[in-house]
Amino acid sequence: MILIRGRSASRALLVTALILAVGGCGLGDEVDRELDPDRAAPPTSASSTPPHVPEGLRVSEPPAATETSPGAGPTGAASPDGAAACPTSGVRMLPGLVEAAMGLRAMSVTLTNCGGKPYTVKGYPSIQLLDEDGETYDDVRVLQGARDITTGVPDFGPHQVTLKPGQSAGTTLVWRNTVTEVAVPAVNAPALRIAPLPGRPAEVLTPDGGLDLGNTGRLGTTAWTQLAPDF
């Protein structure tokens, strides 16, 4: 079983990964991608479901808008006392802070089993970005994997994670705030709809600062990985 320390430690690892992604020997590559992303990025198809997506970088199936847990409103950063009510799904998802480094963005999402029985996930979350009116950005591709965005954020791939009540798992969302075409509207999503897996109940999260994808049209994700509790 792959185990990562809890929210505070996982955030420290995420910050370190971003520093490594844009520092040292990789700085030139990161700057090149900021100046001209199309030159360094893998070629992509213009179709909505690219036939040549690299292995491990499949496009996630978006969650259905009707799957949001009844009575669950938008969720921001975790409250200090952690007293938020448990949704009827038995799990609660909370966004971390958006970490930024030279146009590269990363944000963790923590899923906690707040119910009374074990909860199992395997794979990647299902995500849609939402505009100010709550409508989805249909031109954003959510990728299963992070390496199409950066190699600095590790992804352990799909593996079964079974959470006992009170235990948590984490995923990391990565993107680039890059504008390459002034005629294409930039994506600045104040909220996202996220389900642990396709077909499961979704929640609407409102991260501080939102998700500023520019007009890159891509959001990378990592597979759910169990987090060790903070002590």
C-alpha positions as CSV (number, residue, x, y, z in Angstrom):
1,M,0.0,0.0,0.0
2,I,1.3,3.5,-0.9
3,L,1.1,5.7,2.1
4,I,1.8,9.5,2.3
5,R,1.8,11.6,5.5
6,G,-1.2,13.7,6.2
7,R,-2.4,17.1,4.9
8,S,0.5,19.2,6.3
9,A,3.2,16.8,5.2
10,S,1.6,16.2,1.8
11,R,1.5,20.0,1.2
12,A,5.2,20.2,2.0
13,L,5.9,17.4,-0.5
14,L,3.8,19.3,-3.1
15,V,5.7,22.5,-2.6
16,T,9.0,20.7,-2.8
17,A,7.9,19.0,-6.0
18,L,7.0,22.3,-7.6
19,I,10.4,23.8,-6.6
20,L,12.1,20.8,-8.2
21,A,9.9,21.1,-11.3
22,V,11.0,24.7,-12.0
23,G,14.5,24.6,-10.4
24,G,17.9,23.3,-11.1
25,C,18.5,21.5,-14.4
26,G,14.8,21.7,-15.3
27,L,14.6,25.5,-15.2
28,G,15.4,26.0,-18.8
29,D,12.7,23.5,-19.9
30,E,10.1,25.1,-17.7
31,V,10.9,28.6,-19.0
32,D,10.8,27.3,-22.6
33,R,7.3,25.8,-21.9
34,E,6.2,29.1,-20.4
35,L,7.4,31.1,-23.5
36,D,6.2,28.5,-26.1
37,P,4.2,25.6,-24.6
38,D,3.3,24.2,-28.0
39,R,7.0,23.7,-28.8
40,A,7.7,21.5,-25.8
41,A,4.4,19.9,-25.1
42,P,3.4,16.5,-26.7
43,P,1.2,16.9,-29.8
44,T,-2.5,16.6,-29.1
45,S,-5.4,15.8,-31.4
46,A,-8.0,18.5,-32.0
47,S,-10.8,16.0,-31.4
48,S,-12.7,16.0,-28.1
49,T,-11.4,12.5,-27.2
50,P,-7.8,12.3,-28.6
51,P,-7.0,8.9,-30.1
52,H,-3.2,9.2,-29.3
53,V,-3.3,10.3,-25.7
54,P,-0.1,8.9,-24.0
55,E,-0.5,5.8,-21.8
56,G,-1.6,6.8,-18.3
57,L,-3.0,10.2,-19.6
58,R,-6.6,9.3,-20.3
59,V,-9.2,11.9,-20.2
60,S,-11.4,11.6,-17.1
61,E,-15.2,11.1,-17.4
62,P,-16.8,14.2,-16.0
63,P,-19.2,13.9,-13.0
64,A,-22.9,14.4,-13.6
65,A,-24.2,17.7,-12.3
66,T,-27.1,15.9,-10.6
67,E,-24.6,13.8,-8.5
68,T,-23.9,16.6,-6.0
69,S,-24.8,15.4,-2.5
70,P,-28.2,16.7,-1.4
71,G,-27.9,19.8,0.7
72,A,-24.2,20.1,0.1
73,G,-23.2,23.6,-0.8
74,P,-19.8,24.8,-2.2
75,T,-16.9,23.9,0.0
76,G,-13.9,26.1,0.5
77,A,-10.6,25.5,2.3
78,A,-10.8,23.2,5.4
79,S,-12.2,24.9,8.5
80,P,-9.8,24.9,11.4
81,D,-12.1,22.8,13.6
82,G,-12.9,20.3,10.8
83,A,-16.5,20.4,12.0
84,A,-18.1,20.4,8.5
85,A,-21.1,18.0,8.3
86,C,-20.6,14.6,6.7
87,P,-22.4,14.3,3.3
88,T,-24.8,11.4,2.7
89,S,-22.1,9.8,0.6
90,G,-20.0,9.2,3.7
91,V,-17.0,11.1,2.4
92,R,-16.0,14.7,2.5
93,M,-13.6,16.4,0.0
94,L,-11.7,19.6,0.8
95,P,-9.3,21.6,-1.4
96,G,-5.8,22.7,-0.3
97,L,-4.1,25.9,-1.1
98,V,-3.1,26.6,-4.7
99,E,0.7,26.5,-4.9
100,A,2.3,28.5,-7.7
101,A,5.8,28.5,-9.3
102,M,6.6,30.3,-12.6
103,G,3.2,29.7,-14.2
104,L,2.9,26.2,-12.9
105,R,0.0,25.5,-10.5
106,A,-0.8,22.6,-8.1
107,M,-3.5,22.0,-5.6
108,S,-4.2,19.0,-3.4
109,V,-7.7,17.7,-2.7
110,T,-8.2,15.6,0.4
111,L,-11.0,12.9,0.6
112,T,-11.9,11.9,4.2
113,N,-14.1,9.0,5.2
114,C,-16.4,10.7,7.6
115,G,-19.0,7.9,7.5
116,G,-19.3,4.7,9.6
117,K,-18.0,2.0,7.2
118,P,-14.9,1.5,4.9
119,Y,-14.8,3.4,1.7
120,T,-12.7,2.2,-1.3
121,V,-11.4,4.2,-4.3
122,K,-9.1,3.1,-7.1
123,G,-8.0,5.5,-9.8
124,Y,-8.6,9.2,-10.6
125,P,-11.2,11.7,-9.6
126,S,-13.9,12.9,-12.0
127,I,-13.7,16.7,-12.4
128,Q,-15.5,19.5,-14.1
129,L,-14.5,23.2,-13.9
130,L,-17.3,25.7,-13.3
131,D,-17.6,29.3,-14.2
132,E,-19.2,32.1,-12.1
133,D,-22.7,30.9,-13.1
134,G,-22.0,27.3,-12.2
135,E,-21.8,26.2,-15.9
136,T,-19.1,23.8,-17.0
137,Y,-16.1,24.7,-19.1
138,D,-16.6,22.2,-21.9
139,D,-13.3,23.0,-23.6
140,V,-11.1,21.9,-20.7
141,R,-9.7,18.4,-20.8
142,V,-9.1,16.7,-17.5
143,L,-6.2,14.2,-17.8
144,Q,-5.5,11.1,-15.8
145,G,-1.9,11.7,-14.9
146,A,0.2,14.8,-14.4
147,R,3.2,14.3,-16.7
148,D,1.6,16.0,-19.6
149,I,1.7,19.2,-17.5
150,T,4.9,18.6,-15.5
151,T,7.2,15.7,-14.5
152,G,7.7,17.4,-11.1
153,V,4.5,16.0,-9.5
154,P,4.6,12.2,-8.9
155,D,1.7,10.0,-9.8
156,F,1.7,6.5,-8.4
157,G,-1.1,5.4,-10.8
158,P,-4.3,3.6,-10.0
159,H,-4.2,1.3,-7.0
160,Q,-6.9,0.3,-4.5
161,V,-7.2,2.5,-1.4
162,T,-9.6,1.4,1.3
163,L,-10.2,4.1,4.0
164,K,-11.5,3.2,7.4
165,P,-13.7,5.8,9.1
166,G,-11.5,8.9,9.8
167,Q,-8.8,8.0,7.2
168,S,-8.0,10.2,4.2
169,A,-6.7,9.9,0.7
170,G,-5.3,12.7,-1.5
171,T,-5.1,13.7,-5.2
172,T,-3.1,16.6,-6.8
173,L,-4.5,18.8,-9.5
174,V,-1.8,20.5,-11.7
175,W,-2.1,23.1,-14.5
176,R,-0.4,26.0,-16.2
177,N,-1.5,29.6,-16.2
178,T,-0.4,30.2,-19.8
179,V,-2.1,32.4,-22.4
180,T,-0.9,31.7,-25.9
181,E,-3.8,33.0,-28.0
182,V,-5.3,36.4,-27.2
183,A,-8.4,35.6,-29.2
184,V,-9.2,32.5,-27.0
185,P,-10.9,33.4,-23.7
186,A,-8.8,32.4,-20.7
187,V,-10.3,30.0,-18.1
188,N,-10.5,31.3,-14.6
189,A,-12.8,28.8,-12.8
190,P,-13.9,29.9,-9.3
191,A,-15.2,26.4,-8.5
192,L,-15.0,22.7,-9.5
193,R,-17.3,19.8,-9.3
194,I,-15.4,16.7,-8.2
195,A,-16.5,13.1,-7.6
196,P,-14.1,10.5,-6.1
197,L,-14.7,8.3,-9.2
198,P,-17.0,8.5,-12.2
199,G,-20.6,7.7,-11.2
200,R,-20.1,8.5,-7.5
201,P,-21.7,11.5,-5.7
202,A,-19.9,14.8,-6.4
203,E,-19.2,17.9,-4.4
204,V,-18.6,21.5,-5.5
205,L,-15.4,23.0,-4.1
206,T,-14.4,26.6,-4.2
207,P,-10.6,26.8,-3.8
208,D,-9.2,30.2,-2.7
209,G,-8.2,32.0,-5.8
210,G,-9.8,29.5,-8.2
211,L,-8.1,27.6,-11.1
212,D,-6.5,29.9,-13.6
213,L,-5.8,27.7,-16.6
214,G,-5.2,30.5,-19.1
215,N,-6.2,29.0,-22.4
216,T,-4.1,25.8,-22.2
217,G,-7.3,23.8,-21.8
218,R,-5.7,21.0,-19.7
219,L,-5.9,20.0,-16.1
220,G,-3.8,17.1,-14.8
221,T,-4.7,14.9,-11.9
222,T,-3.0,12.2,-9.8
223,A,-4.5,8.9,-8.7
224,W,-5.9,8.7,-5.1
225,T,-3.3,7.8,-2.6
226,Q,-3.8,7.1,1.1
227,L,-2.6,9.7,3.5
228,A,-1.1,8.8,6.9
229,P,-2.6,10.7,9.8
230,D,-0.9,13.8,11.3
231,F,0.4,13.2,14.7
